[in-house]
Amino acid sequence: MIKGISRQIIEIADVQNKYFEKAWLVIKPEYANVGAVTIDKQADYYLSGLTPPLSLQKNHMRIKYITFCALSALFSSVITAAVFYTSIS
């Protein structure tokens, strides 16, 4: 819950991240009078540096690892079948 009516909050609807839909940033009171362009630039800069939560990164890496292992096994079985087929002929 956000308390304090005197705070300025900006909402970024398009964070250009497949995991997140929106972001809310609370502007520090000493920077409330800075121009909107500066605030937008700082918000974009801050959000571009964020990464997905570690749990989502682990799931993504797990999927990559399983895919790599499956493709390696498939490639190995194709090579083995080709070698056995040429040695029988």
Phi, psi and omega per residue, in radians:
M1 nan 2.369 3.121
I2 -1.724 2.129 3.133
K3 -1.906 2.731 3.103
G4 1.782 1.745 -3.085
I5 -1.241 -0.420 -3.056
S6 -1.408 0.018 3.140
R7 -1.447 2.585 3.023
Q8 -1.750 2.283 -3.120
I9 -2.180 2.362 3.022
I10 -1.958 2.533 3.124
E11 -1.993 2.201 3.069
I12 -1.813 1.956 -3.052
A13 -1.423 -0.596 -3.116
D14 -1.978 1.670 -3.106
V15 -1.581 0.011 3.109
Q16 0.922 0.848 3.120
N17 -2.442 2.325 -3.073
K18 -1.269 -0.242 -3.114
Y19 -1.639 -0.440 -3.007
F20 -2.124 2.526 -3.121
E21 -1.676 -0.782 -3.080
K22 -2.462 2.866 3.027
A23 -2.452 2.430 3.053
W24 -2.019 2.243 3.126
L25 -2.105 2.298 3.117
V26 -1.668 2.164 -3.103
I27 -1.427 2.329 3.079
K28 -1.103 2.481 -3.090
P29 -1.002 -0.595 -3.113
E30 -1.245 -0.253 3.127
Y31 -1.939 0.259 -3.109
A32 -1.155 -0.462 -3.093
N33 -1.661 0.047 3.089
V34 -1.223 2.632 -3.094
G35 -1.071 2.693 -3.125
A36 -1.101 -0.589 3.135
V37 -1.109 -0.774 3.134
T38 -1.109 -0.761 3.129
I39 -1.089 -0.758 3.121
D40 -1.088 -0.742 3.120
K41 -1.096 -0.773 3.135
Q42 -1.138 -0.678 3.116
A43 -1.126 -0.779 3.093
D44 -1.081 -0.743 3.133
Y45 -1.084 -0.786 -3.127
Y46 -1.138 -0.797 -3.087
L47 -1.225 -0.514 3.136
S48 -1.200 -0.411 3.141
G49 -1.506 -0.156 -3.112
L50 -1.372 2.588 3.084
T51 -2.085 2.795 3.107
P52 -1.087 2.780 3.094
P53 -0.995 2.665 -3.074
L54 -1.023 -0.617 -3.134
S55 -1.115 -0.666 3.101
L56 -1.243 -0.613 3.094
Q57 -1.139 -0.706 3.138
K58 -1.120 -0.733 3.113
N59 -1.091 -0.709 3.128
H60 -1.124 -0.746 3.122
M61 -1.158 -0.649 3.116
R62 -1.098 -0.743 3.121
I63 -1.123 -0.736 3.095
K64 -1.063 -0.750 -3.118
Y65 -1.136 -0.777 3.134
I66 -1.122 -0.733 3.105
T67 -1.095 -0.767 3.116
F68 -1.054 -0.789 -3.137
C69 -1.123 -0.724 3.140
A70 -1.133 -0.754 3.121
L71 -1.170 -0.628 3.091
S72 -1.136 -0.754 3.118
A73 -1.118 -0.727 3.122
L74 -1.119 -0.804 3.128
F75 -1.077 -0.745 3.128
S76 -1.112 -0.711 -3.140
S77 -1.191 -0.617 3.094
V78 -1.155 -0.776 3.121
I79 -1.099 -0.771 3.132
T80 -1.091 -0.763 3.118
A81 -1.095 -0.704 3.137
A82 -1.138 -0.706 3.141
V83 -1.159 -0.801 3.132
F84 -1.129 -0.678 -3.126
Y85 -1.140 -0.734 -3.139
T86 -1.270 -0.501 3.126
S87 -1.344 -0.463 3.101
I88 -1.318 -0.625 -3.074
S89 -1.286 nan nan
